[in-house]
């Protein structure tokens, strides 16, 4: 007798792949004529900005630039100064050849080492390396068995619930606005900022994103050593094409400012601020699919090939803040604080005894002027913990698709002690991956030996927790007949307690 097999396609989560690589940094930075000459180097930072990602069989290609920023103390009482350079790179990473209908690549990392020296007051030499950590996640279609019929087949069904990746977009957007200073600045030390999304509206094949960019400029007035701050808010409005997206999709959008440019206006005119924003957008479509978890025949021997089914769920979206504090003694008790910057290490989601949590390392770098009038840098490392509103079954694997930004930094030097409190915001999504068992193929073999007609019932000593379907498969009896013989409810799947169990003979 021929067995009828019905199939469908499951958007299966592929295996995560994490690769590490090194971006070498070797450059010379010339100090522009409008900047003070170098008296002393204070600190050097490096940060990659990835503009393009391309996945090919066995290879992931990243294109972007490495932003190298040097803070130094200028000559003749110029105070803290800054210069930077953008170093383009193209990096090819070897990855497993994973079948992928959709994919995402999250790029993180941290500085491995940086050596910076002043060749002369107008030239700085930088040597170092930045360690990239790239997490590649894929989804690919997998054929699954959804139903069986004929041949005396009995089947146990399960419903898989998850999300299908509908669209992934990373787009660099330029936003322009004005920055108004109380008086003309003598030097711009640094411009940073955060961004927030107020509204995401999905249409058929399009997304409308509205939000705000908040820029914060650290600057110094003529003849002053203390830094001042000036803020500006720029509206963000963008319409993007997203093939395959519909209004019922769940969507995540994070705006990440990656670069600021300031053009000073003439006389009392406002300065023109240009912000480059990387828009990270990911849309998922929920799905439910019924598949056959197990099967056997009451008439024929059966040969089954098991199949692992990996399903990805959107455990929760994330837009939360967390704070951490670190403190320690300073070599110079009379040091005076001048500035403080924060950088972040890779973020990781995990399950703990208290529940799901996202952890990340934050490094605060404080600049202080010692009693001799020289600037020094001091680092404090702390751990940020973001509790997650995610409920996942035991054994589930969590993965984070998120970005960190600084909401607030409180830094003080008092009594020879440096204390830093960092408040950071984590935005993104937490995905939960579970693996369930199904059957990849099934074949009918020889006909079973007919049961002895004189045996109407058998007694089986069942243990608590045994599955009714497994007992039925052992004796080649329909689960429905077993429930009827033992007076069990039609939806009974597992025996709650040990008992004498009646097994029908025919």
KEBAFI-756328 format. One record per residue (C-alpha): residue in three letters; x, y, z. Coordinates in pm, 1 decimal. Layout:
<fises>
FISE residuo       px       py       pz
FISE     Ala        X        Y        Z
...
</fises>
This chain:
<fises>
FISE residuo       px       py       pz
FISE     Unk      0.0      0.0      0.0
FISE     Unk    131.4    341.0    -90.6
FISE     Unk    184.5    597.9    184.1
FISE     Unk     72.2    951.1    109.6
FISE     Unk    317.5   1219.0    225.7
FISE     Unk    232.1   1590.6    234.9
FISE     Unk    511.3   1847.6    256.4
FISE     Unk    564.0   2219.4    307.2
FISE     Unk    855.8   2460.9    351.0
FISE     Unk    981.7   2576.5    692.3
FISE     Unk   1191.1   2895.9    728.7
FISE     Unk   1457.9   2719.7    932.3
FISE     Unk   1718.0   2903.8   1136.3
FISE     Unk   2069.7   2823.7   1022.9
FISE     Unk   2364.5   2769.4   1251.4
FISE     Unk   2527.9   3081.2   1397.4
FISE     Unk   2878.6   3148.2   1275.2
FISE     Unk   3120.9   3376.0   1463.1
FISE     Unk   3448.2   3471.9   1297.6
FISE     Unk   3727.8   3694.7   1418.9
FISE     Unk   3964.7   3907.2   1215.3
FISE     Unk   4213.9   4185.3   1262.7
FISE     Unk   4213.2   4528.4   1101.1
FISE     Unk   4569.4   4664.8   1097.9
FISE     Unk   4614.1   5036.3   1161.5
FISE     Unk   4922.7   5211.0   1031.2
FISE     Unk   4907.7   5578.4    943.5
FISE     Unk   5059.8   5922.4    986.2
FISE     Unk   4838.4   6214.1   1080.4
FISE     Unk   4947.8   6564.2    984.8
FISE     Unk   4830.5   6843.3   1215.4
FISE     Unk   4645.1   7106.4   1014.5
FISE     Unk   4764.4   7467.4   1022.5
FISE     Unk   4449.2   7578.8   1203.0
FISE     Unk   4516.7   7334.5   1491.5
FISE     Unk   4772.1   7396.6   1769.6
FISE     Unk   5100.3   7201.2   1745.9
FISE     Unk   5141.6   6891.4   1962.7
FISE     Unk   5289.8   6932.5   2308.3
FISE     Unk   5189.3   6588.9   2445.4
FISE     Unk   4979.4   6295.4   2322.1
FISE     Unk   4698.1   6199.6   2558.6
FISE     Unk   4495.9   5913.4   2404.4
FISE     Unk   4422.4   5744.2   2071.9
FISE     Unk   4096.4   5568.6   1980.8
FISE     Unk   3999.0   5349.8   1683.7
FISE     Unk   3650.7   5249.5   1573.2
FISE     Unk   3536.3   5071.4   1254.2
FISE     Unk   3239.4   5192.1   1050.9
FISE     Unk   3106.2   4923.8    815.4
FISE     Unk   2929.3   5065.8    511.2
FISE     Unk   2877.0   4753.2    296.9
FISE     Unk   2840.0   4380.8    365.5
FISE     Unk   2833.9   4112.5     96.9
FISE     Unk   2785.9   3738.7    150.0
FISE     Unk   2910.1   3488.9   -107.9
FISE     Unk   2964.1   3112.5    -75.9
FISE     Unk   3241.4   3073.0    178.8
FISE     Unk   3319.3   3443.9    202.8
FISE     Unk   3186.2   3754.9    377.9
FISE     Unk   3320.7   4088.5    251.8
FISE     Unk   3313.5   4402.0    468.3
FISE     Unk   3380.9   4751.1    333.4
FISE     Unk   3406.8   5068.7    537.7
FISE     Unk   3659.5   5281.5    718.2
FISE     Unk   3851.2   5278.2   1044.0
FISE     Unk   3807.3   5606.9   1228.9
FISE     Unk   4129.9   5693.1   1410.9
FISE     Unk   4093.8   5976.1   1664.8
FISE     Unk   4389.0   6126.7   1854.4
FISE     Unk   4351.7   6357.0   2154.7
FISE     Unk   4655.6   6564.0   2243.2
FISE     Unk   4761.6   6860.0   2452.9
FISE     Unk   4845.7   7161.6   2241.3
FISE     Unk   5144.7   7389.7   2285.0
FISE     Unk   5136.5   7728.2   2454.8
FISE     Unk   4842.2   7649.7   2683.5
FISE     Unk   4610.7   7545.0   2398.0
FISE     Unk   4459.1   7272.7   2619.3
FISE     Unk   4298.6   6953.5   2495.7
FISE     Unk   4286.0   6920.6   2114.9
FISE     Unk   4169.6   6654.6   1872.7
FISE     Unk   4249.0   6535.2   1522.5
FISE     Unk   4126.7   6232.8   1329.2
FISE     Unk   4167.6   6036.3   1010.2
FISE     Unk   3946.4   5788.4    823.6
FISE     Unk   4126.5   5483.8    685.1
FISE     Unk   3925.2   5288.8    421.3
FISE     Unk   3934.2   4909.1    438.3
FISE     Unk   3802.7   4603.7    256.4
FISE     Unk   3811.8   4284.7    460.9
FISE     Unk   3727.7   3936.2    334.2
FISE     Unk   3640.5   3675.3    597.6
FISE     Unk   3621.4   3302.1    540.5
FISE     Unk   3288.0   3160.7    661.0
FISE     Unk   3118.0   2820.3    621.7
FISE     Unk   2913.3   2775.2    305.9
FISE     Unk   2570.6   2811.0    464.2
FISE     Unk   2254.0   2803.2    251.4
FISE     Unk   2084.1   3135.8    313.6
FISE     Unk   1755.2   3279.2    195.7
FISE     Unk   1821.4   3572.1    431.8
FISE     Unk   2112.4   3667.1    654.3
FISE     Unk   2241.2   3926.1    899.5
FISE     Unk   2598.6   4005.4   1001.4
FISE     Unk   2654.0   4191.3   1328.3
FISE     Unk   2998.9   4353.0   1347.2
FISE     Unk   3146.9   4427.0   1690.0
FISE     Unk   3494.0   4425.6   1837.6
FISE     Unk   3751.2   4608.7   2042.7
FISE     Unk   4094.3   4764.6   2011.6
FISE     Unk   4373.5   4509.6   2049.5
FISE     Unk   4655.1   4762.0   2081.7
FISE     Unk   4741.9   5117.5   1975.3
FISE     Unk   5084.8   5281.5   1978.8
FISE     Unk   5086.2   5653.2   1915.0
FISE     Unk   5385.1   5888.4   1908.5
FISE     Unk   5452.5   6243.7   1800.4
FISE     Unk   5726.3   6246.5   1535.2
FISE     Unk   5730.5   6625.0   1561.6
FISE     Unk   5480.1   6893.5   1672.2
FISE     Unk   5300.7   6865.3   1337.3
FISE     Unk   5308.8   6490.6   1267.4
FISE     Unk   5169.1   6192.3   1461.8
FISE     Unk   5245.9   5828.2   1389.1
FISE     Unk   4988.2   5562.5   1482.0
FISE     Unk   5038.6   5183.9   1476.9
FISE     Unk   4793.8   4925.8   1605.2
FISE     Unk   4517.4   4679.8   1531.7
FISE     Unk   4143.8   4650.8   1587.5
FISE     Unk   3993.5   4305.7   1651.6
FISE     Unk   3667.2   4242.9   1464.1
FISE     Unk   3407.2   3997.9   1591.9
FISE     Unk   3148.0   3918.3   1323.9
FISE     Unk   2838.6   3710.2   1401.0
FISE     Unk   2665.1   3571.5   1092.0
FISE     Unk   2309.9   3441.2   1123.1
FISE     Unk   2109.8   3284.1    841.1
FISE     Unk   1765.5   3152.4    760.1
FISE     Unk   1710.4   2896.3    483.2
FISE     Unk   1404.9   2704.0    357.3
FISE     Unk   1378.2   2341.6    471.3
FISE     Unk   1127.8   2088.6    338.3
FISE     Unk    926.2   1925.9    618.2
FISE     Unk    652.0   1663.0    638.4
FISE     Unk    320.3   1815.6    744.9
FISE     Unk     84.5   1513.9    722.5
FISE     Unk     69.1   1141.8    638.2
FISE     Unk   -219.0    924.4    518.7
FISE     Unk   -304.0    558.7    436.1
FISE     Unk   -100.0    245.4    513.8
FISE     Unk   -240.5    222.4    867.5
FISE     Unk    -30.7    525.2    956.7
FISE     Unk    -54.1    691.1   1295.7
FISE     Unk    109.5   1030.2   1344.6
FISE     Unk    190.9   1271.8   1622.3
FISE     Unk    166.0   1631.9   1509.6
FISE     Unk    333.3   1942.8   1648.9
FISE     Unk    285.4   2311.0   1571.0
FISE     Unk    598.5   2515.6   1514.5
FISE     Unk    572.2   2888.1   1587.0
FISE     Unk    837.4   3136.7   1486.4
FISE     Unk    931.1   3429.5   1266.7
FISE     Unk   1046.3   3441.9    907.6
FISE     Unk   1299.1   3711.7    816.8
FISE     Unk   1113.8   3933.0    568.7
FISE     Unk   1368.4   4211.1    508.5
FISE     Unk   1711.8   4324.3    626.1
FISE     Unk   1835.3   4672.7    540.8
FISE     Unk   2141.3   4871.7    643.2
FISE     Unk   2149.7   5213.3    482.5
FISE     Unk   2371.0   5517.7    538.8
FISE     Unk   2159.4   5833.7    561.0
FISE     Unk   2280.9   6195.3    577.0
FISE     Unk   2096.7   6442.5    801.7
FISE     Unk   2173.8   6815.6    802.4
FISE     Unk   2092.1   7090.3   1050.3
FISE     Unk   2232.3   7384.4   1244.5
FISE     Unk   2439.6   7413.4   1560.9
FISE     Unk   2426.7   7752.8   1735.1
FISE     Unk   2706.5   7855.7   1976.4
FISE     Unk   2684.4   8132.7   2234.3
FISE     Unk   3013.0   8268.4   2096.3
FISE     Unk   3251.3   8165.0   1828.5
FISE     Unk   3443.4   7850.4   1937.8
FISE     Unk   3821.1   7846.9   1930.0
FISE     Unk   3833.6   7467.5   1902.0
FISE     Unk   3590.0   7180.3   1854.8
FISE     Unk   3704.5   6887.5   2064.6
FISE     Unk   3448.9   6622.8   1978.0
FISE     Unk   3093.4   6573.1   1850.0
FISE     Unk   2894.0   6270.8   1953.7
FISE     Unk   2525.6   6192.9   1957.4
FISE     Unk   2239.0   5953.5   1995.7
FISE     Unk   1929.6   5884.1   1791.8
FISE     Unk   1579.6   5758.4   1862.6
FISE     Unk   1298.4   5623.7   1646.1
FISE     Unk    954.0   5763.5   1728.4
FISE     Unk    748.9   5589.2   1460.4
FISE     Unk    780.1   5303.4   1213.3
FISE     Unk    501.6   5258.0    962.3
FISE     Unk    504.3   4956.3    731.9
FISE     Unk    331.3   4964.1    399.0
FISE     Unk    334.8   4708.0    120.3
FISE     Unk    697.9   4703.9     11.8
FISE     Unk    791.3   5022.5    200.7
FISE     Unk    877.4   5150.8    547.4
FISE     Unk    840.8   5505.1    683.5
FISE     Unk   1077.6   5586.4    971.4
FISE     Unk   1053.8   5903.1   1180.5
FISE     Unk   1279.6   5998.7   1465.9
FISE     Unk   1533.2   6245.4   1600.4
FISE     Unk   1910.9   6284.1   1606.3
FISE     Unk   2053.5   6445.0   1921.5
FISE     Unk   2405.0   6584.8   1872.8
FISE     Unk   2631.8   6702.8   2153.5
FISE     Unk   2938.4   6912.0   2077.2
FISE     Unk   3229.7   6959.4   2320.0
FISE     Unk   3405.3   7286.5   2244.2
FISE     Unk   3637.0   7544.5   2397.0
FISE     Unk   3619.6   7922.5   2379.7
FISE     Unk   3917.8   8142.6   2301.9
FISE     Unk   4155.6   8173.9   2600.0
FISE     Unk   3971.5   7911.9   2808.4
FISE     Unk   4078.5   7559.3   2906.1
FISE     Unk   3741.9   7439.3   3036.3
FISE     Unk   3519.0   7261.0   2785.7
FISE     Unk   3162.2   7365.2   2713.6
FISE     Unk   2886.0   7160.4   2555.4
FISE     Unk   2630.0   7257.5   2295.4
FISE     Unk   2337.2   7036.9   2191.3
FISE     Unk   2124.6   7023.7   1878.3
FISE     Unk   1822.0   6816.4   1774.9
FISE     Unk   1775.5   6720.9   1409.5
FISE     Unk   1457.3   6557.2   1276.5
FISE     Unk   1492.1   6226.2   1093.6
FISE     Unk   1243.7   6127.3    820.8
FISE     Unk   1312.5   5849.1    575.7
FISE     Unk   1110.3   5634.4    333.5
FISE     Unk   1282.2   5313.7    220.6
FISE     Unk   1187.5   5032.6    -16.2
FISE     Unk   1157.6   4689.6    147.3
FISE     Unk   1061.1   4410.0    -88.5
FISE     Unk    849.1   4142.9     75.6
FISE     Unk    737.4   4354.4    371.6
FISE     Unk    368.5   4382.6    457.1
FISE     Unk    177.7   4563.2    729.1
FISE     Unk    153.9   4253.1    952.1
FISE     Unk    532.8   4224.7    992.7
FISE     Unk    711.3   4301.9   1317.7
FISE     Unk    983.3   4556.6   1263.7
FISE     Unk   1299.6   4676.2   1438.5
FISE     Unk   1475.9   4998.4   1341.8
FISE     Unk   1783.2   5140.5   1516.2
FISE     Unk   1953.2   5464.3   1414.0
FISE     Unk   2328.3   5468.0   1479.8
FISE     Unk   2514.9   5799.2   1431.6
FISE     Unk   2855.8   5710.9   1283.1
FISE     Unk   3000.7   6049.2   1188.2
FISE     Unk   2962.0   6423.8   1248.3
FISE     Unk   3094.1   6711.9   1037.5
FISE     Unk   3072.8   7078.8   1139.5
FISE     Unk   3122.3   7370.6    902.3
FISE     Unk   3151.7   7698.9   1089.6
FISE     Unk   2933.0   7982.0    964.8
FISE     Unk   3061.6   8326.3    881.2
FISE     Unk   3065.4   8583.2   1164.7
FISE     Unk   2750.5   8527.0   1375.7
FISE     Unk   2588.9   8273.7   1141.3
FISE     Unk   2502.0   7928.3   1276.9
FISE     Unk   2738.9   7641.9   1203.9
FISE     Unk   2619.3   7374.7    961.6
FISE     Unk   2607.0   7027.2   1113.4
FISE     Unk   2608.1   6714.3    897.2
FISE     Unk   2537.6   6376.2   1057.8
FISE     Unk   2590.2   6037.2    894.1
FISE     Unk   2343.6   5785.7   1036.6
FISE     Unk   2346.9   5412.1    975.3
FISE     Unk   1989.2   5287.2    970.3
FISE     Unk   1959.1   4923.1   1081.5
FISE     Unk   1617.0   4783.7    987.2
FISE     Unk   1498.4   4424.3   1024.5
FISE     Unk   1145.3   4297.1    962.6
FISE     Unk   1002.6   3957.0   1055.8
FISE     Unk    677.3   3787.8    959.6
FISE     Unk    522.0   3551.0   1219.2
FISE     Unk    430.0   3198.9   1105.4
FISE     Unk    274.7   2877.5   1234.4
FISE     Unk    336.5   2544.3   1065.5
FISE     Unk    208.4   2200.9   1162.0
FISE     Unk    461.0   1920.1   1111.6
FISE     Unk    477.4   1546.5   1185.4
FISE     Unk    689.0   1487.3   1495.5
FISE     Unk    664.9   1106.7   1496.7
FISE     Unk    479.8    829.5   1311.7
FISE     Unk    436.3    453.1   1282.1
FISE     Unk    207.7    208.4   1102.9
FISE     Unk    -28.7    -42.9   1264.4
FISE     Unk      0.7   -263.8    951.8
FISE     Unk    361.0   -236.5    825.9
FISE     Unk    713.6   -205.8    953.0
FISE     Unk    825.5    157.7    927.2
FISE     Unk   1168.9    312.4    867.8
FISE     Unk   1201.5    674.5    979.9
FISE     Unk   1481.8    923.4    924.8
FISE     Unk   1474.4   1187.5   1201.7
FISE     Unk   1508.7   1558.0   1122.2
FISE     Unk   1609.2   1845.1   1350.2
FISE     Unk   1395.6   2155.7   1302.4
FISE     Unk   1548.6   2484.1   1421.2
FISE     Unk   1295.3   2762.0   1470.1
FISE     Unk   1368.7   3124.3   1553.8
FISE     Unk   1133.7   3338.9   1759.5
FISE     Unk   1143.3   3708.9   1836.4
FISE     Unk   1175.9   3681.3   2214.7
FISE     Unk   1154.3   4056.0   2275.2
FISE     Unk   1252.6   4393.2   2140.1
FISE     Unk   1489.2   4600.8   2347.0
FISE     Unk   1496.6   4970.6   2428.2
FISE     Unk   1626.9   4985.0   2782.6
FISE     Unk   1884.6   5171.7   2990.1
FISE     Unk   2128.9   5043.1   3248.8
FISE     Unk   2387.7   5214.8   3466.0
FISE     Unk   2721.9   5109.0   3609.5
FISE     Unk   2974.8   5284.7   3834.2
FISE     Unk   3349.2   5246.4   3875.1
FISE     Unk   3596.4   5436.0   4091.5
FISE     Unk   3961.1   5431.8   4190.2
FISE     Unk   4249.0   5644.8   4321.4
FISE     Unk   4439.1   5890.9   4100.1
FISE     Unk   4819.0   5924.4   4104.4
FISE     Unk   4776.3   6300.9   4144.9
FISE     Unk   4529.0   6404.5   4413.6
FISE     Unk   4505.8   6755.2   4266.6
FISE     Unk   4408.9   6644.5   3914.9
FISE     Unk   4125.2   6837.8   3748.4
FISE     Unk   3882.8   6667.4   3512.4
FISE     Unk   3869.5   6792.0   3152.0
FISE     Unk   3666.7   6533.6   2955.1
FISE     Unk   3532.5   6175.5   2959.7
FISE     Unk   3449.4   5933.7   2676.7
FISE     Unk   3287.9   5588.7   2674.0
FISE     Unk   3334.7   5291.4   2442.2
FISE     Unk   3160.1   4952.4   2445.2
FISE     Unk   3261.9   4593.7   2392.7
FISE     Unk   3052.2   4315.8   2234.1
FISE     Unk   2708.0   4250.1   2386.2
FISE     Unk   2588.9   3900.9   2472.2
FISE     Unk   2247.4   3763.0   2568.9
FISE     Unk   2226.2   3463.3   2801.7
FISE     Unk   1998.7   3281.7   3043.6
FISE     Unk   2079.0   3306.8   3415.6
FISE     Unk   1909.7   3187.5   3731.9
FISE     Unk   1734.2   3526.0   3752.6
FISE     Unk   1619.4   3515.3   3389.5
FISE     Unk   1743.9   3640.4   3054.8
FISE     Unk   2002.9   3920.3   3060.6
FISE     Unk   2211.3   4119.7   2814.0
FISE     Unk   2565.7   4201.6   2926.7
FISE     Unk   2822.5   4434.7   2774.8
FISE     Unk   3152.3   4587.2   2877.8
FISE     Unk   3186.3   4965.1   2900.3
FISE     Unk   3523.6   5142.9   2916.2
FISE     Unk   3523.9   5504.0   3037.8
FISE     Unk   3832.1   5711.3   2954.4
FISE     Unk   3874.3   6027.9   3160.1
FISE     Unk   4113.1   6311.9   3074.1
FISE     Unk   4247.0   6508.4   3370.7
FISE     Unk   4504.2   6784.5   3411.5
FISE     Unk   4761.3   6712.1   3683.9
FISE     Unk   4933.1   6955.5   3919.6
FISE     Unk   5207.6   7019.7   3659.9
FISE     Unk   4953.3   7132.1   3402.2
FISE     Unk   4988.7   6816.4   3189.9
FISE     Unk   4695.3   6611.1   3062.8
FISE     Unk   4673.0   6241.8   3148.8
FISE     Unk   4418.5   5971.1   3059.1
FISE     Unk   4268.1   5719.7   3301.5
FISE     Unk   4048.9   5419.2   3216.3
FISE     Unk   3776.0   5252.4   3419.0
FISE     Unk   3609.8   4929.2   3305.1
FISE     Unk   3261.7   4826.0   3414.4
FISE     Unk   2994.1   4574.8   3321.6
FISE     Unk   2646.2   4675.4   3207.2
FISE     Unk   2353.8   4438.5   3267.3
FISE     Unk   2016.9   4478.2   3095.2
FISE     Unk   1739.7   4246.8   3225.3
FISE     Unk   1537.4   4107.4   2934.7
FISE     Unk   1162.0   4052.3   2921.0
FISE     Unk   1213.8   3726.6   2732.4
FISE     Unk   1059.4   3392.7   2824.5
FISE     Unk   1227.3   3102.0   2648.2
FISE     Unk   1197.0   2724.0   2696.4
FISE     Unk   1483.6   2531.1   2860.1
FISE     Unk   1773.6   2470.5   2625.3
FISE     Unk   1689.1   2765.3   2401.8
FISE     Unk   1973.6   2964.7   2252.2
FISE     Unk   1956.1   3345.0   2279.2
FISE     Unk   2117.2   3583.6   2033.7
FISE     Unk   2129.1   3961.7   2044.8
FISE     Unk   2091.8   4197.7   1752.7
FISE     Unk   2144.7   4526.9   1932.4
FISE     Unk   2342.4   4849.9   1950.8
FISE     Unk   2464.2   5046.9   2254.0
FISE     Unk   2476.2   5423.4   2295.5
FISE     Unk   2561.2   5657.1   2583.4
FISE     Unk   2270.1   5832.8   2750.4
FISE     Unk   2467.5   6006.0   3022.7
FISE     Unk   2814.9   6015.4   3178.7
FISE     Unk   2884.9   6150.3   3525.8
FISE     Unk   3255.2   6180.5   3600.5
FISE     Unk   3426.6   6350.1   3894.6
FISE     Unk   3775.1   6391.6   4043.2
FISE     Unk   3758.1   6469.9   4413.6
FISE     Unk   3999.6   6398.0   4695.0
FISE     Unk   4230.4   6203.9   4467.9
FISE     Unk   3954.4   5965.0   4357.7
FISE     Unk   3810.5   5924.6   4009.1
FISE     Unk   3445.9   5812.9   3995.6
FISE     Unk   3256.8   5743.5   3673.0
FISE     Unk   2890.0   5651.2   3628.5
FISE     Unk   2778.6   5550.5   3279.6
FISE     Unk   2414.7   5524.6   3174.7
FISE     Unk   2382.9   5337.7   2845.6
FISE     Unk   2090.0   5251.7   2621.3
FISE     Unk   2055.7   4917.4   2443.3
FISE     Unk   1830.2   4906.0   2136.9
FISE     Unk   1757.4   4604.3   1923.4
FISE     Unk   1601.5   4259.9   1936.6
FISE     Unk   1660.0   3935.1   2123.5
FISE     Unk   1604.2   3621.4   1918.6
FISE     Unk   1535.3   3280.9   2072.3
FISE     Unk   1628.5   2965.3   1882.1
FISE     Unk   1484.4   2624.6   1970.2
FISE     Unk   1542.4   2284.3   1810.9
FISE     Unk   1259.9   2031.8   1788.0
FISE     Unk   1252.4   1682.8   1642.8
FISE     Unk   1062.9   1591.7   1331.0
FISE     Unk   1086.4   1324.7   1063.1
FISE     Unk   1267.4   1389.8    738.2
FISE     Unk   1148.3   1075.3    557.4
FISE     Unk    939.3    762.4    622.7
FISE     Unk    903.7    432.9    435.3
FISE     Unk    674.2    134.1    480.1
FISE     Unk    837.1   -209.4    494.1
FISE     Unk    708.3   -564.9    538.0
FISE     Unk    358.7   -631.7    665.4
FISE     Unk    339.0   -689.7   1039.1
FISE     Unk    259.9  -1034.1   1180.2
FISE     Unk   -114.1  -1044.3   1256.9
FISE     Unk   -183.7  -1031.4   1634.1
FISE     Unk   -315.6  -1340.0   1813.9
FISE     Unk   -697.0  -1306.3   1790.8
FISE     Unk   -736.7  -1484.5   2123.6
FISE     Unk   -559.4  -1202.7   2310.0
FISE     Unk   -805.4   -917.5   2351.9
FISE     Unk   -605.7   -707.5   2603.5
FISE     Unk   -254.5   -684.3   2739.9
FISE     Unk   -147.9   -517.8   3063.5
FISE     Unk    149.2   -283.0   3047.5
FISE     Unk    308.3   -134.4   3358.3
FISE     Unk    344.4    228.4   3251.9
FISE     Unk    566.6    477.8   3432.1
FISE     Unk    481.5    837.6   3512.6
FISE     Unk    579.3   1070.7   3229.1
FISE     Unk    564.9    809.5   2952.2
FISE     Unk    418.3    930.6   2625.5
FISE     Unk    102.7    759.1   2511.8
FISE     Unk    219.9    770.3   2149.3
FISE     Unk    543.9    587.0   2235.2
FISE     Unk    350.3    307.1   2409.7
FISE     Unk    115.1    277.5   2112.3
FISE     Unk    410.3    257.4   1870.7
FISE     Unk    568.8    -22.7   2077.5
FISE     Unk    257.3   -238.2   2043.3
FISE     Unk    154.6   -114.9   1693.7
FISE     Unk   -183.0     -3.4   1827.0
FISE     Unk   -375.8    310.3   1746.6
FISE     Unk   -340.2    575.5   2023.4
FISE     Unk   -713.9    642.7   1993.6
FISE     Unk   -789.6    275.1   2075.4
FISE     Unk   -559.8    292.0   2377.6
FISE     Unk   -728.5    604.6   2510.1
FISE     Unk  -1069.5    442.1   2468.4
FISE     Unk   -958.7    119.7   2641.8
FISE     Unk   -824.5    316.8   2940.3
FISE     Unk  -1093.1    583.8   2958.5
FISE     Unk   -849.2    868.7   2888.2
FISE     Unk   -930.6   1209.3   2747.9
FISE     Unk   -883.4   1253.2   2374.8
FISE     Unk   -609.4   1514.4   2425.4
FISE     Unk   -407.4   1305.1   2674.4
FISE     Unk    -43.7   1288.0   2559.2
FISE     Unk    161.4   1197.1   2869.1
FISE     Unk     72.0    973.2   3162.5
FISE     Unk     66.3   1176.7   3485.6
FISE     Unk    142.0    879.7   3712.5
FISE     Unk    251.0    516.9   3710.9
FISE     Unk    -37.6    280.1   3639.4
FISE     Unk   -145.7    -54.5   3495.6
FISE     Unk   -214.8     29.7   3134.7
FISE     Unk   -450.1   -170.7   2911.6
FISE     Unk   -325.3   -236.0   2556.9
FISE     Unk   -586.6   -360.4   2305.1
FISE     Unk   -483.8   -677.5   2124.3
FISE     Unk   -644.1   -589.2   1790.8
</fises>
